[in-house]
Amino acid sequence: MTHRLAVLISGAGTNLQAILDHITAGELPATVSLVVSNRAAANGVAVARQAGLPVAVIDHREYPDRAAFDAAMIERIDAHGADTVALAGFMRILSPGFVRHYQGRLINIHPSLLPLYPGLNTHARALEAGDAEHGCSLHFVTDQLDGGPLIARASVPVLTNDSVETLSKRVQQQEHRLYPRVLRWRAEGRLQLTDQGVELDGEPLPATGMQIDAPA
């Protein structure tokens, strides 16, 4: 059976597009069973619809609290089936109940070299700190914000003339390469979260995840 992905978005949908491009190219043996957005105006919704994908727009403002909103998402995701739930620029903090429901199947991409700079404004924070390198990280999601077990990271050098925009663009290029690769590991049954940590091909990954800087 083909590995089924549910992709959660709030914005432009560039990582969703990268995932779809890799599926089309035969480099990611999976299908996107559902795209969920909390914002109807998100460009990623248009990306999904143009690709003919099922889309659920669930506006968090229509629910009394986070748990109720997350319960609505769970209902829609489970109705479509999802072997992996991929957060791709989804800008909502998830409730403990949602995280527990998809434990070991919930993956997030974050624009920093975690554990550095959890949360927002990562590119500006890296520039302000004078870091020599920056990048992105894939991790399994836990209750701790951007603090779940790391799967893989990809870095870029920080250039002397970098702005937030130029640095963000280079990091995003790495995101578009790294996320489909990690999802391919999931689709091929090679990547899992165990009580001992993250395992790839039955071997434990280091706490900092796998460093992937060369082209896949």
Summary of the structure (lengths in Angstrom):
residues: 216
radius of gyration: 16.5
end to end distance: 24.9
largest distance: 49.1
contacts: 681
relative contact order: 0.15
helix: 35%
strand: 25%
